[in-house]
Amino acid sequence: MYVISEEAVISGEIASIWQAATDVAHWADWDPHEEKSRIDGPFAPGAKGWVKPKGAPAGPFTITAVDEGVSWTSEARIPFGKIRGHYTYAPLADGAVRVVKRMEVHGPFHPIFRLIWEQAIRSDMHLSFAALEREAQRRLAPDVAHG
């Protein structure tokens, strides 16, 4: 197994951050890493989804665990293995939240991930953290067009 893990502290309310992070149908609207995404059913263990990351092949995933407002885990099959993503959200003082994304690559292709994609994935994680912060704040802002 090979692990890529990054974390950041972002500002915002945990409920809004959680809402944005688990709104699979709208990931591509705000996350610069995603081109398209969908989920079939509610965001809960066993739910099946599909995602097309930028610069990588599209594929299905399954939500394997959800601790509402705290963490969630997904798995996707790759040839001869799988990728498991684990995401956690921990409120800190002063309206900040620690977000952690941990990607585990299981199977014989982990050296390829390390060699080809590790730096891009790490960089992408921080871009996604910043985009999540902006999206969570946008979701809290009053709708001035309809207000």
N, CA, C and O atoms as a GROMACS GRO file, in nm:
protein
  588
    1MET      N    1   0.084  -0.118   0.000
    1MET     CA    2   0.000   0.000   0.000
    1MET      C    3   0.088   0.124   0.000
    1MET      O    4   0.194   0.128   0.063
    2TYR      N    5   0.043   0.225  -0.072
    2TYR     CA    6   0.111   0.353  -0.079
    2TYR      C    7   0.012   0.460  -0.035
    2TYR      O    8  -0.104   0.455  -0.076
    3VAL      N    9   0.054   0.556   0.047
    3VAL     CA   10  -0.035   0.658   0.102
    3VAL      C   11   0.012   0.797   0.062
    3VAL      O   12   0.131   0.829   0.069
    4ILE      N   13  -0.083   0.877   0.019
    4ILE     CA   14  -0.063   1.019  -0.004
    4ILE      C   15  -0.161   1.089   0.088
    4ILE      O   16  -0.281   1.063   0.081
    5SER      N   17  -0.112   1.177   0.176
    5SER     CA   18  -0.199   1.245   0.270
    5SER      C   19  -0.158   1.391   0.282
    5SER      O   20  -0.040   1.424   0.291
    6GLU      N   21  -0.258   1.476   0.281
    6GLU     CA   22  -0.234   1.619   0.298
    6GLU      C   23  -0.344   1.676   0.386
    6GLU      O   24  -0.453   1.619   0.396
    7GLU      N   25  -0.315   1.788   0.449
    7GLU     CA   26  -0.415   1.853   0.531
    7GLU      C   27  -0.399   2.004   0.520
    7GLU      O   28  -0.295   2.055   0.480
    8ALA      N   29  -0.507   2.073   0.559
    8ALA     CA   30  -0.505   2.219   0.559
    8ALA      C   31  -0.604   2.266   0.665
    8ALA      O   32  -0.694   2.193   0.704
    9VAL      N   33  -0.585   2.388   0.709
    9VAL     CA   34  -0.682   2.452   0.797
    9VAL      C   35  -0.750   2.559   0.713
    9VAL      O   36  -0.686   2.649   0.657
   10ILE      N   37  -0.883   2.547   0.705
   10ILE     CA   38  -0.961   2.643   0.627
   10ILE      C   39  -1.061   2.711   0.719
   10ILE      O   40  -1.093   2.658   0.826
   11SER      N   41  -1.110   2.826   0.678
   11SER     CA   42  -1.209   2.894   0.760
   11SER      C   43  -1.348   2.857   0.710
   11SER      O   44  -1.368   2.827   0.593
   12GLY      N   45  -1.443   2.858   0.803
   12GLY     CA   46  -1.580   2.828   0.767
   12GLY      C   47  -1.651   2.747   0.872
   12GLY      O   48  -1.591   2.699   0.968
   13GLU      N   49  -1.780   2.733   0.852
   13GLU     CA   50  -1.863   2.654   0.943
   13GLU      C   51  -1.860   2.509   0.899
   13GLU      O   52  -1.870   2.478   0.780
   14ILE      N   53  -1.845   2.420   0.995
   14ILE     CA   54  -1.833   2.278   0.963
   14ILE      C   55  -1.953   2.228   0.883
   14ILE      O   56  -1.936   2.147   0.792
   15ALA      N   57  -2.074   2.274   0.915
   15ALA     CA   58  -2.193   2.226   0.844
   15ALA      C   59  -2.187   2.263   0.696
   15ALA      O   60  -2.222   2.182   0.610
   16SER      N   61  -2.144   2.384   0.666
   16SER     CA   62  -2.136   2.428   0.527
   16SER      C   63  -2.023   2.357   0.453
   16SER      O   64  -2.037   2.322   0.336
   17ILE      N   65  -1.911   2.336   0.521
   17ILE     CA   66  -1.799   2.264   0.461
   17ILE      C   67  -1.841   2.121   0.431
   17ILE      O   68  -1.814   2.070   0.322
   18TRP      N   69  -1.905   2.056   0.526
   18TRP     CA   70  -1.953   1.918   0.507
   18TRP      C   71  -2.052   1.912   0.391
   18TRP      O   72  -2.044   1.822   0.307
   19GLN      N   73  -2.145   2.006   0.387
   19GLN     CA   74  -2.246   2.007   0.281
   19GLN      C   75  -2.180   2.016   0.143
   19GLN      O   76  -2.216   1.941   0.052
   20ALA      N   77  -2.084   2.106   0.128
   20ALA     CA   78  -2.016   2.119  -0.002
   20ALA      C   79  -1.934   1.995  -0.035
   20ALA      O   80  -1.937   1.947  -0.148
   21ALA      N   81  -1.862   1.943   0.064
   21ALA     CA   82  -1.773   1.829   0.041
   21ALA      C   83  -1.848   1.702   0.004
   21ALA      O   84  -1.794   1.616  -0.065
   22THR      N   85  -1.973   1.689   0.049
   22THR     CA   86  -2.049   1.566   0.023
   22THR      C   87  -2.155   1.583  -0.084
   22THR      O   88  -2.235   1.492  -0.107
   23ASP      N   89  -2.158   1.698  -0.149
   23ASP     CA   90  -2.253   1.724  -0.257
   23ASP      C   91  -2.189   1.681  -0.389
   23ASP      O   92  -2.147   1.763  -0.471
   24VAL      N   93  -2.184   1.550  -0.407
   24VAL     CA   94  -2.111   1.491  -0.520
   24VAL      C   95  -2.155   1.548  -0.654
   24VAL      O   96  -2.071   1.574  -0.740
   25ALA      N   97  -2.283   1.568  -0.672
   25ALA     CA   98  -2.335   1.616  -0.801
   25ALA      C   99  -2.278   1.752  -0.840
   25ALA      O  100  -2.280   1.787  -0.958
   26HIS      N  101  -2.227   1.828  -0.743
   26HIS     CA  102  -2.176   1.961  -0.773
   26HIS      C  103  -2.026   1.977  -0.753
   26HIS      O  104  -1.975   2.089  -0.754
   27TRP      N  105  -1.953   1.867  -0.733
   27TRP     CA  106  -1.808   1.878  -0.717
   27TRP      C  107  -1.743   1.955  -0.833
   27TRP      O  108  -1.659   2.042  -0.811
   28ALA      N  109  -1.782   1.923  -0.954
   28ALA     CA  110  -1.719   1.985  -1.071
   28ALA      C  111  -1.748   2.135  -1.079
   28ALA      O  112  -1.676   2.207  -1.149
   29ASP      N  113  -1.851   2.182  -1.010
   29ASP     CA  114  -1.883   2.324  -1.011
   29ASP      C  115  -1.780   2.407  -0.936
   29ASP      O  116  -1.761   2.525  -0.966
   30TRP      N  117  -1.712   2.347  -0.837
   30TRP     CA  118  -1.620   2.426  -0.755
   30TRP      C  119  -1.481   2.365  -0.739
   30TRP      O  120  -1.385   2.439  -0.716
   31ASP      N  121  -1.467   2.233  -0.751
   31ASP     CA  122  -1.338   2.167  -0.728
   31ASP      C  123  -1.258   2.164  -0.858
   31ASP      O  124  -1.302   2.102  -0.954
   32PRO      N  125  -1.142   2.230  -0.863
   32PRO     CA  126  -1.064   2.236  -0.986
   32PRO      C  127  -1.009   2.100  -1.029
   32PRO      O  128  -0.958   2.086  -1.141
   33HIS      N  129  -1.017   2.000  -0.943
   33HIS     CA  130  -0.968   1.866  -0.973
   33HIS      C  131  -1.070   1.784  -1.051
   33HIS      O  132  -1.032   1.688  -1.118
   34GLU      N  133  -1.197   1.819  -1.044
   34GLU     CA  134  -1.303   1.736  -1.101
   34GLU      C  135  -1.362   1.797  -1.228
   34GLU      O  136  -1.388   1.917  -1.235
   35GLU      N  137  -1.383   1.711  -1.328
   35GLU     CA  138  -1.452   1.754  -1.450
   35GLU      C  139  -1.601   1.723  -1.443
   35GLU      O  140  -1.684   1.807  -1.480
   36LYS      N  141  -1.636   1.603  -1.396
   36LYS     CA  142  -1.775   1.560  -1.385
   36LYS      C  143  -1.786   1.466  -1.267
   36LYS      O  144  -1.690   1.398  -1.230
   37SER      N  145  -1.905   1.462  -1.207
   37SER     CA  146  -1.929   1.368  -1.098
   37SER      C  147  -2.078   1.349  -1.078
   37SER      O  148  -2.160   1.434  -1.114
   38ARG      N  149  -2.112   1.233  -1.021
   38ARG     CA  150  -2.252   1.206  -0.987
   38ARG      C  151  -2.255   1.099  -0.879
   38ARG      O  152  -2.158   1.027  -0.857
   39ILE      N  153  -2.368   1.090  -0.813
   39ILE     CA  154  -2.392   0.985  -0.714
   39ILE      C  155  -2.534   0.936  -0.733
   39ILE      O  156  -2.626   1.014  -0.761
   40ASP      N  157  -2.552   0.808  -0.718
   40ASP     CA  158  -2.683   0.746  -0.736
   40ASP      C  159  -2.742   0.720  -0.597
   40ASP      O  160  -2.718   0.615  -0.537
   41GLY      N  161  -2.820   0.815  -0.548
   41GLY     CA  162  -2.881   0.801  -0.417
   41GLY      C  163  -2.820   0.893  -0.315
   41GLY      O  164  -2.737   0.978  -0.348
   42PRO      N  165  -2.860   0.876  -0.190
   42PRO     CA  166  -2.808   0.962  -0.083
   42PRO      C  167  -2.663   0.932  -0.051
   42PRO      O  168  -2.613   0.823  -0.080
   43PHE      N  169  -2.596   1.029   0.007
   43PHE     CA  170  -2.456   1.015   0.046
   43PHE      C  171  -2.451   0.931   0.172
   43PHE      O  172  -2.463   0.981   0.283
   44ALA      N  173  -2.435   0.800   0.151
   44ALA     CA  174  -2.438   0.704   0.262
   44ALA      C  175  -2.358   0.581   0.222
   44ALA      O  176  -2.336   0.558   0.103
   45PRO      N  177  -2.314   0.503   0.320
   45PRO     CA  178  -2.241   0.380   0.286
   45PRO      C  179  -2.320   0.294   0.187
   45PRO      O  180  -2.440   0.273   0.202
   46GLY      N  181  -2.248   0.246   0.087
   46GLY     CA  182  -2.308   0.164  -0.018
   46GLY      C  183  -2.347   0.242  -0.141
   46GLY      O  184  -2.371   0.183  -0.246
   47ALA      N  185  -2.355   0.376  -0.132
   47ALA     CA  186  -2.392   0.457  -0.248
   47ALA      C  187  -2.284   0.445  -0.355
   47ALA      O  188  -2.165   0.444  -0.325
   48LYS      N  189  -2.328   0.436  -0.479
   48LYS     CA  190  -2.238   0.428  -0.594
   48LYS      C  191  -2.232   0.565  -0.661
   48LYS      O  192  -2.332   0.635  -0.673
   49GLY      N  193  -2.113   0.600  -0.702
   49GLY     CA  194  -2.093   0.726  -0.772
   49GLY      C  195  -2.001   0.707  -0.890
   49GLY      O  196  -1.951   0.597  -0.916
   50TRP      N  197  -1.978   0.814  -0.962
   50TRP     CA  198  -1.891   0.815  -1.078
   50TRP      C  199  -1.823   0.951  -1.081
   50TRP      O  200  -1.885   1.054  -1.053
   51VAL      N  201  -1.693   0.951  -1.116
   51VAL     CA  202  -1.619   1.076  -1.119
   51VAL      C  203  -1.520   1.075  -1.236
   51VAL      O  204  -1.464   0.972  -1.272
   52LYS      N  205  -1.501   1.193  -1.294
   52LYS     CA  206  -1.402   1.212  -1.399
   52LYS      C  207  -1.307   1.322  -1.353
   52LYS      O  208  -1.336   1.440  -1.370
   53PRO      N  209  -1.193   1.282  -1.292
   53PRO     CA  210  -1.094   1.382  -1.252
   53PRO      C  211  -1.023   1.440  -1.374
   53PRO      O  212  -1.010   1.373  -1.476
   54LYS      N  213  -0.978   1.563  -1.364
   54LYS     CA  214  -0.900   1.623  -1.473
   54LYS      C  215  -0.768   1.549  -1.486
   54LYS      O  216  -0.696   1.529  -1.388
   55GLY      N  217  -0.735   1.510  -1.608
   55GLY     CA  218  -0.608   1.445  -1.635
   55GLY      C  219  -0.600   1.299  -1.595
   55GLY      O  220  -0.492   1.240  -1.596
   56ALA      N  221  -0.713   1.240  -1.559
   56ALA     CA  222  -0.715   1.099  -1.518
   56ALA      C  223  -0.840   1.033  -1.575
   56ALA      O  224  -0.936   1.102  -1.610
   57PRO      N  225  -0.839   0.901  -1.583
   57PRO     CA  226  -0.957   0.833  -1.638
   57PRO      C  227  -1.077   0.840  -1.543
   57PRO      O  228  -1.062   0.846  -1.421
   58ALA      N  229  -1.195   0.840  -1.602
   58ALA     CA  230  -1.320   0.838  -1.525
   58ALA      C  231  -1.343   0.698  -1.471
   58ALA      O  232  -1.292   0.600  -1.524
   59GLY      N  233  -1.421   0.692  -1.364
   59GLY     CA  234  -1.454   0.561  -1.311
   59GLY      C  235  -1.551   0.567  -1.196
   59GLY      O  236  -1.576   0.674  -1.139
   60PRO      N  237  -1.605   0.452  -1.161
   60PRO     CA  238  -1.700   0.445  -1.052
   60PRO      C  239  -1.630   0.440  -0.916
   60PRO      O  240  -1.513   0.403  -0.906
   61PHE      N  241  -1.704   0.476  -0.814
   61PHE     CA  242  -1.657   0.463  -0.676
   61PHE      C  243  -1.775   0.426  -0.589
   61PHE      O  244  -1.891   0.439  -0.629
   62THR      N  245  -1.745   0.380  -0.469
   62THR     CA  246  -1.848   0.346  -0.372
   62THR      C  247  -1.817   0.416  -0.240
   62THR      O  248  -1.702   0.417  -0.195
   63ILE      N  249  -1.918   0.476  -0.180
   63ILE     CA  250  -1.903   0.532  -0.046
   63ILE      C  251  -1.904   0.413   0.050
   63ILE      O  252  -2.000   0.336   0.052
   64THR      N  253  -1.798   0.398   0.129
   64THR     CA  254  -1.788   0.282   0.218
   64THR      C  255  -1.814   0.315   0.364
   64THR      O  256  -1.847   0.226   0.442
   65ALA      N  257  -1.799   0.441   0.402
   65ALA     CA  258  -1.824   0.481   0.541
   65ALA      C  259  -1.857   0.629   0.546
   65ALA      O  260  -1.802   0.709   0.471
   66VAL      N  261  -1.948   0.664   0.637
   66VAL     CA  262  -1.982   0.804   0.660
   66VAL      C  263  -2.004   0.823   0.810
   66VAL      O  264  -2.085   0.753   0.871
   67ASP      N  265  -1.933   0.918   0.869
   67ASP     CA  266  -1.957   0.964   1.004
   67ASP      C  267  -2.001   1.108   0.987
   67ASP      O  268  -1.918   1.198   0.973
   68GLU      N  269  -2.132   1.130   0.986
   68GLU     CA  270  -2.194   1.257   0.950
   68GLU      C  271  -2.123   1.376   1.014
   68GLU      O  272  -2.108   1.383   1.136
   69GLY      N  273  -2.080   1.469   0.930
   69GLY     CA  274  -2.015   1.590   0.976
   69GLY      C  275  -1.871   1.574   1.020
   69GLY      O  276  -1.807   1.672   1.059
   70VAL      N  277  -1.818   1.451   1.014
   70VAL     CA  278  -1.684   1.424   1.064
   70VAL      C  279  -1.592   1.365   0.958
   70VAL      O  280  -1.482   1.415   0.936
   71SER      N  281  -1.637   1.257   0.891
   71SER     CA  282  -1.550   1.191   0.793
   71SER      C  283  -1.630   1.106   0.698
   71SER      O  284  -1.745   1.069   0.725
   72TRP      N  285  -1.568   1.075   0.586
   72TRP     CA  286  -1.626   0.978   0.492
   72TRP      C  287  -1.513   0.910   0.416
   72TRP      O  288  -1.402   0.962   0.405
   73THR      N  289  -1.546   0.791   0.364
   73THR     CA  290  -1.447   0.710   0.293
   73THR      C  291  -1.511   0.658   0.165
   73THR      O  292  -1.629   0.622   0.162
   74SER      N  293  -1.431   0.653   0.059
   74SER     CA  294  -1.476   0.595  -0.067
   74SER      C  295  -1.369   0.502  -0.120
   74SER      O  296  -1.252   0.512  -0.084
   75GLU      N  297  -1.411   0.412  -0.206
   75GLU     CA  298  -1.317   0.320  -0.272
   75GLU      C  299  -1.349   0.315  -0.421
   75GLU      O  300  -1.464   0.322  -0.463
   76ALA      N  301  -1.243   0.302  -0.499
   76ALA     CA  302  -1.254   0.287  -0.644
   76ALA      C  303  -1.160   0.176  -0.688
   76ALA      O  304  -1.047   0.167  -0.639
   77ARG      N  305  -1.205   0.094  -0.778
   77ARG     CA  306  -1.122  -0.014  -0.830
   77ARG      C  307  -1.025   0.042  -0.933
   77ARG      O  308  -1.060   0.130  -1.012
   78ILE      N  309  -0.904  -0.009  -0.931
   78ILE     CA  310  -0.805   0.016  -1.036
   78ILE      C  311  -0.754  -0.123  -1.077
   78ILE      O  312  -0.778  -0.219  -1.004
   79PRO      N  313  -0.687  -0.136  -1.190
   79PRO     CA  314  -0.639  -0.269  -1.228
   79PRO      C  315  -0.556  -0.334  -1.116
   79PRO      O  316  -0.458  -0.277  -1.069
   80PHE      N  317  -0.597  -0.450  -1.076
   80PHE     CA  318  -0.527  -0.531  -0.974
   80PHE      C  319  -0.522  -0.466  -0.837
   80PHE      O  320  -0.435  -0.500  -0.756
   81GLY      N  321  -0.613  -0.373  -0.810
   81GLY     CA  322  -0.611  -0.309  -0.679
   81GLY      C  323  -0.725  -0.212  -0.659
   81GLY      O  324  -0.829  -0.223  -0.724
   82LYS      N  325  -0.705  -0.118  -0.570
   82LYS     CA  326  -0.807  -0.017  -0.542
   82LYS      C  327  -0.742   0.109  -0.486
   82LYS      O  328  -0.628   0.108  -0.439
   83ILE      N  329  -0.817   0.216  -0.492
   83ILE     CA  330  -0.779   0.342  -0.428
   83ILE      C  331  -0.886   0.370  -0.323
   83ILE      O  332  -1.006   0.368  -0.353
   84ARG      N  333  -0.842   0.396  -0.201
   84ARG     CA  334  -0.933   0.433  -0.093
   84ARG      C  335  -0.903   0.577  -0.056
   84ARG      O  336  -0.789   0.613  -0.028
   85GLY      N  337  -1.006   0.658  -0.054
   85GLY     CA  338  -0.994   0.796  -0.011
   85GLY      C  339  -1.064   0.814   0.121
   85GLY      O  340  -1.179   0.772   0.137
   86HIS      N  341  -0.997   0.877   0.217
   86HIS     CA  342  -1.058   0.904   0.347
   86HIS      C  343  -1.046   1.053   0.373
   86HIS      O  344  -0.938   1.110   0.361
   87TYR      N  345  -1.157   1.116   0.408
   87TYR     CA  346  -1.166   1.260   0.422
   87TYR      C  347  -1.217   1.292   0.562
   87TYR      O  348  -1.320   1.238   0.604
   88THR      N  349  -1.149   1.378   0.636
   88THR     CA  350  -1.193   1.415   0.769
   88THR      C  351  -1.202   1.567   0.783
   88THR      O  352  -1.130   1.642   0.716
   89TYR      N  353  -1.292   1.610   0.872
   89TYR     CA  354  -1.321   1.751   0.894
   89TYR      C  355  -1.332   1.770   1.045
   89TYR      O  356  -1.423   1.717   1.108
   90ALA      N  357  -1.240   1.847   1.104
   90ALA     CA  358  -1.236   1.866   1.249
   90ALA      C  359  -1.243   2.014   1.282
   90ALA      O  360  -1.152   2.089   1.247
   91PRO      N  361  -1.350   2.057   1.348
   91PRO     CA  362  -1.360   2.198   1.388
   91PRO      C  363  -1.248   2.236   1.486
   91PRO      O  364  -1.215   2.160   1.577
   92LEU      N  365  -1.193   2.353   1.466
   92LEU     CA  366  -1.091   2.409   1.554
   92LEU      C  367  -1.148   2.539   1.613
   92LEU      O  368  -1.264   2.572   1.591
   93ALA      N  369  -1.068   2.609   1.686
   93ALA     CA  370  -1.113   2.736   1.744
   93ALA      C  371  -1.126   2.843   1.636
   93ALA      O  372  -1.067   2.833   1.528
   94ASP      N  373  -1.204   2.945   1.667
   94ASP     CA  374  -1.214   3.065   1.584
   94ASP      C  375  -1.266   3.039   1.442
   94ASP      O  376  -1.220   3.104   1.348
   95GLY      N  377  -1.360   2.948   1.425
   95GLY     CA  378  -1.422   2.927   1.295
   95GLY      C  379  -1.333   2.861   1.192
   95GLY      O  380  -1.353   2.880   1.072
   96ALA      N  381  -1.237   2.786   1.236
   96ALA     CA  382  -1.148   2.714   1.144
   96ALA      C  383  -1.179   2.565   1.149
   96ALA      O  384  -1.231   2.514   1.248
   97VAL      N  385  -1.147   2.497   1.040
   97VAL     CA  386  -1.169   2.353   1.029
   97VAL      C  387  -1.044   2.290   0.968
   97VAL      O  388  -0.994   2.336   0.865
   98ARG      N  389  -0.996   2.184   1.032
   98ARG     CA  390  -0.885   2.108   0.975
   98ARG      C  391  -0.945   2.004   0.881
   98ARG      O  392  -1.028   1.922   0.922
   99VAL      N  393  -0.903   2.008   0.753
   99VAL     CA  394  -0.947   1.908   0.655
   99VAL      C  395  -0.827   1.822   0.619
   99VAL      O  396  -0.716   1.872   0.598
  100VAL      N  397  -0.851   1.692   0.612
  100VAL     CA  398  -0.746   1.597   0.580
  100VAL      C  399  -0.797   1.506   0.469
  100VAL      O  400  -0.909   1.455   0.475
  101LYS      N  401  -0.715   1.488   0.369
  101LYS     CA  402  -0.745   1.394   0.260
  101LYS      C  403  -0.632   1.291   0.257
  101LYS      O  404  -0.515   1.326   0.242
  102ARG      N  405  -0.670   1.165   0.271
  102ARG     CA  406  -0.574   1.056   0.269
  102ARG      C  407  -0.612   0.960   0.157
  102ARG      O  408  -0.724   0.907   0.155
  103MET      N  409  -0.521   0.938   0.064
  103MET     CA  410  -0.543   0.846  -0.047
  103MET      C  411  -0.451   0.726  -0.029
  103MET      O  412  -0.330   0.740  -0.017
  104GLU      N  413  -0.511   0.608  -0.027
  104GLU     CA  414  -0.435   0.483  -0.018
  104GLU      C  415  -0.444   0.412  -0.153
  104GLU      O  416  -0.553   0.392  -0.205
  105VAL      N  417  -0.331   0.376  -0.207
  105VAL     CA  418  -0.327   0.302  -0.333
  105VAL      C  419  -0.285   0.160  -0.300
  105VAL      O  420  -0.174   0.135  -0.253
  106HIS      N  421  -0.376   0.066  -0.323
  106HIS     CA  422  -0.352  -0.075  -0.295
  106HIS      C  423  -0.330  -0.148  -0.427
  106HIS      O  424  -0.402  -0.125  -0.524
  107GLY      N  425  -0.231  -0.234  -0.431
  107GLY     CA  426  -0.206  -0.313  -0.551
  107GLY      C  427  -0.072  -0.280  -0.614
  107GLY      O  428   0.001  -0.194  -0.566
  108PRO      N  429  -0.040  -0.350  -0.723
  108PRO     CA  430   0.092  -0.338  -0.783
  108PRO      C  431   0.120  -0.208  -0.857
  108PRO      O  432   0.233  -0.182  -0.897
  109PHE      N  433   0.018  -0.124  -0.877
  109PHE     CA  434   0.040  -0.001  -0.953
  109PHE      C  435   0.079   0.118  -0.866
  109PHE      O  436   0.094   0.229  -0.917
  110HIS      N  437   0.097   0.097  -0.734
  110HIS     CA  438   0.132   0.212  -0.651
  110HIS      C  439   0.264   0.277  -0.690
  110HIS      O  440   0.275   0.399  -0.672
  111PRO      N  441   0.365   0.206  -0.744
  111PRO     CA  442   0.487   0.278  -0.787
  111PRO      C  443   0.459   0.378  -0.900
  111PRO      O  444   0.525   0.482  -0.909
  112ILE      N  445   0.361   0.348  -0.986
  112ILE     CA  446   0.325   0.439  -1.093
  112ILE      C  447   0.265   0.566  -1.035
  112ILE      O  448   0.297   0.677  -1.080
  113PHE      N  449   0.178   0.552  -0.935
  113PHE     CA  450   0.120   0.669  -0.871
  113PHE      C  451   0.229   0.755  -0.808
  113PHE      O  452   0.228   0.877  -0.821
  114ARG      N  453   0.321   0.690  -0.740
  114ARG     CA  454   0.429   0.764  -0.675
  114ARG      C  455   0.513   0.837  -0.779
  114ARG      O  456   0.544   0.955  -0.762
  115LEU      N  457   0.551   0.770  -0.885
  115LEU     CA  458   0.638   0.826  -0.987
  115LEU      C  459   0.572   0.934  -1.070
  115LEU      O  460   0.629   1.041  -1.092
  116ILE      N  461   0.451   0.908  -1.117
  116ILE     CA  462   0.387   0.996  -1.215
  116ILE      C  463   0.296   1.100  -1.151
  116ILE      O  464   0.296   1.216  -1.191
  117TRP      N  465   0.216   1.057  -1.052
  117TRP     CA  466   0.108   1.145  -1.006
  117TRP      C  467   0.125   1.204  -0.867
  117TRP      O  468   0.049   1.294  -0.831
  118GLU      N  469   0.219   1.160  -0.788
  118GLU     CA  470   0.223   1.205  -0.649
  118GLU      C  471   0.228   1.357  -0.636
  118GLU      O  472   0.146   1.415  -0.565
  119GLN      N  473   0.320   1.422  -0.703
  119GLN     CA  474   0.333   1.567  -0.688
  119GLN      C  475   0.207   1.638  -0.737
  119GLN      O  476   0.161   1.733  -0.674
  120ALA      N  477   0.152   1.593  -0.848
  120ALA     CA  478   0.030   1.655  -0.900
  120ALA      C  479  -0.087   1.634  -0.804
  120ALA      O  480  -0.166   1.725  -0.782
  121ILE      N  481  -0.098   1.515  -0.746
  121ILE     CA  482  -0.206   1.486  -0.652
  121ILE      C  483  -0.193   1.574  -0.528
  121ILE      O  484  -0.292   1.630  -0.481
  122ARG      N  485  -0.072   1.584  -0.474
  122ARG     CA  486  -0.053   1.668  -0.354
  122ARG      C  487  -0.089   1.814  -0.383
  122ARG      O  488  -0.156   1.879  -0.303
  123SER      N  489  -0.045   1.864  -0.496
  123SER     CA  490  -0.076   2.001  -0.535
  123SER      C  491  -0.227   2.019  -0.552
  123SER      O  492  -0.284   2.118  -0.507
  124ASP      N  493  -0.290   1.923  -0.618
  124ASP     CA  494  -0.434   1.926  -0.640
  124ASP      C  495  -0.511   1.926  -0.508
  124ASP      O  496  -0.613   1.993  -0.496
  125MET      N  497  -0.462   1.851  -0.409
  125MET     CA  498  -0.530   1.847  -0.280
  125MET      C  499  -0.540   1.986  -0.220
  125MET      O  500  -0.645   2.024  -0.168
  126HIS      N  501  -0.432   2.063  -0.227
  126HIS     CA  502  -0.434   2.197  -0.169
  126HIS      C  503  -0.523   2.293  -0.250
  126HIS      O  504  -0.587   2.381  -0.192
  127LEU      N  505  -0.526   2.276  -0.381
  127LEU     CA  506  -0.618   2.356  -0.462
  127LEU      C  507  -0.762   2.322  -0.426
  127LEU      O  508  -0.847   2.411  -0.419
  128SER      N  509  -0.790   2.194  -0.404
  128SER     CA  510  -0.925   2.152  -0.366
  128SER      C  511  -0.963   2.202  -0.227
  128SER      O  512  -1.078   2.242  -0.206
  129PHE      N  513  -0.869   2.203  -0.133
  129PHE     CA  514  -0.897   2.256   0.000
  129PHE      C  515  -0.937   2.403  -0.009
  129PHE      O  516  -1.035   2.445   0.053
  130ALA      N  517  -0.862   2.481  -0.085
  130ALA     CA  518  -0.892   2.624  -0.100
  130ALA      C  519  -1.027   2.643  -0.169
  130ALA      O  520  -1.104   2.732  -0.131
  131ALA      N  521  -1.056   2.562  -0.268
  131ALA     CA  522  -1.184   2.571  -0.339
  131ALA      C  523  -1.300   2.531  -0.247
  131ALA      O  524  -1.408   2.590  -0.254
  132LEU      N  525  -1.278   2.432  -0.161
  132LEU     CA  526  -1.380   2.391  -0.065
  132LEU      C  527  -1.412   2.506   0.031
  132LEU      O  528  -1.528   2.532   0.062
  133GLU      N  529  -1.309   2.573   0.076
  133GLU     CA  530  -1.329   2.688   0.165
  133GLU      C  531  -1.414   2.795   0.096
  133GLU      O  532  -1.509   2.846   0.155
  134ARG      N  533  -1.382   2.827  -0.029
  134ARG     CA  534  -1.459   2.928  -0.104
  134ARG      C  535  -1.603   2.883  -0.124
  134ARG      O  536  -1.696   2.962  -0.108
  135GLU      N  537  -1.621   2.755  -0.161
  135GLU     CA  538  -1.755   2.705  -0.187
  135GLU      C  539  -1.840   2.703  -0.059
  135GLU      O  540  -1.957   2.740  -0.063
  136ALA      N  541  -1.782   2.663   0.052
  136ALA     CA  542  -1.856   2.661   0.178
  136ALA      C  543  -1.898   2.803   0.217
  136ALA      O  544  -2.010   2.824   0.264
  137GLN      N  545  -1.810   2.900   0.196
  137GLN     CA  546  -1.843   3.039   0.228
  137GLN      C  547  -1.950   3.091   0.131
  137GLN      O  548  -2.039   3.166   0.172
  138ARG      N  549  -1.941   3.052   0.005
  138ARG     CA  550  -2.042   3.094  -0.094
  138ARG      C  551  -2.180   3.040  -0.055
  138ARG      O  552  -2.280   3.111  -0.068
  139ARG      N  553  -2.185   2.917  -0.007
  139ARG     CA  554  -2.312   2.857   0.030
  139ARG      C  555  -2.375   2.925   0.152
  139ARG      O  556  -2.497   2.918   0.170
  140LEU      N  557  -2.294   2.990   0.234
  140LEU     CA  558  -2.346   3.062   0.351
  140LEU      C  559  -2.390   3.204   0.318
  140LEU      O  560  -2.471   3.263   0.389
  141ALA      N  561  -2.335   3.260   0.209
  141ALA     CA  562  -2.364   3.399   0.174
  141ALA      C  563  -2.510   3.416   0.136
  141ALA      O  564  -2.569   3.328   0.073
  142PRO      N  565  -2.570   3.528   0.176
  142PRO     CA  566  -2.710   3.552   0.136
  142PRO      C  567  -2.721   3.566  -0.015
  142PRO      O  568  -2.632   3.620  -0.080
  143ASP      N  569  -2.828   3.516  -0.068
  143ASP     CA  570  -2.853   3.521  -0.212
  143ASP      C  571  -2.905   3.660  -0.247
  143ASP      O  572  -3.026   3.685  -0.241
  144VAL      N  573  -2.814   3.751  -0.284
  144VAL     CA  574  -2.853   3.889  -0.310
  144VAL      C  575  -2.942   3.902  -0.432
  144VAL      O  576  -3.022   3.995  -0.439
  145ALA      N  577  -2.930   3.813  -0.529
  145ALA     CA  578  -3.013   3.819  -0.649
  145ALA      C  579  -3.160   3.788  -0.616
  145ALA      O  580  -3.251   3.835  -0.683
  146HIS      N  581  -3.181   3.707  -0.511
  146HIS     CA  582  -3.318   3.670  -0.475
  146HIS      C  583  -3.356   3.718  -0.337
  146HIS      O  584  -3.463   3.684  -0.286
  147GLY      N  585  -3.269   3.799  -0.273
  147GLY     CA  586  -3.287   3.838  -0.136
  147GLY      C  587  -3.378   3.950  -0.113
  147GLY      O  588  -3.400   3.990   0.001
   0.00000   0.00000   0.00000
